[in-house]
Amino acid sequence: RYLLQIAEDAQRSVRQVSSGWESVLRIAISDLMPREIILSLIGEFKQEAPDTQVRVTTEVLAGAWDALYGGRADLVIGASGNIPSSSGIVTHNLGEVEFVFAVSPDHPLAAEEGVVSDDQIREYSVIAVADTSRDLPVQTMGIVPGQSVITVPDMHYKIEAQARGLGVGSVPLHMITDELAEGRLVIKETVHGISNRHMMLYAWRSRQQGRGLDWFRERLSQNDAGPDWFGT
């Protein structure tokens, strides 16, 4: 029975590939992407292609580009920063993520009046997310030179750590709506402004083919793929 199952799986995989649908579609997702919209897209895709396996990984900072360049992903959703120089990569805009400097209301910086300086920020630990890149140069963001660093796995850890008062740093506004409403985080203006924005992209290799990849590219290009990816 075991060998027959293997044979049936192999036949199903061959039929899947011959129909143009990938047997496995690998998608690298930035930790900044709204999970609800991503999961909704995957649900819609499985209705269309139930036999295609979907393998989703989470990447941080340059790790998204690294997954694509290293062949670990067929599609990247939410790549940011500078596009590594290489031919054969196609990118499209998803929108902009707005970052704000946020601290716990019990943190000493919360009591500071007016604009917070870099010298004031340097006195406290910054919560930083670990870049998941394996081969491309890693990226850092929002760290004041000389500042003590606490490194965490992803943005969800970072937000919770800052809400607990373990450190400070810039976080995506669309990911802290609950914390702001509950009073677990407060926004402080820095010398760099009240907020800054980063463009988010989705990308794939131009030589990559498959009906599953085409499906996601079409949905991501439509305005209703996500009513407002980073809205608050």
Buried (B, 14 or more C-beta within 10 A) or exposed (E): EEEEEEEEEEEEBEEBEEEEBBBEBBBBBBBBBBEEBBEEBBEEBEEEBEEBBBEBBBBBBBBBBBBBBBEBBBBBBBBBBEEBEEEEBEBEEBBBBBBBBBBBEEBEBBEBEEEBEEEBBBEBBBBBBBBBBEEBEBBEBBBBEEBEEBEBEBBBBBBBBBBEBBBBBBBBBBBBEEBBEEEBBBBBEBEEEEBBEBEBBBBBBEEBEBBBBBBBBEBBEEEEBBEEBBEE
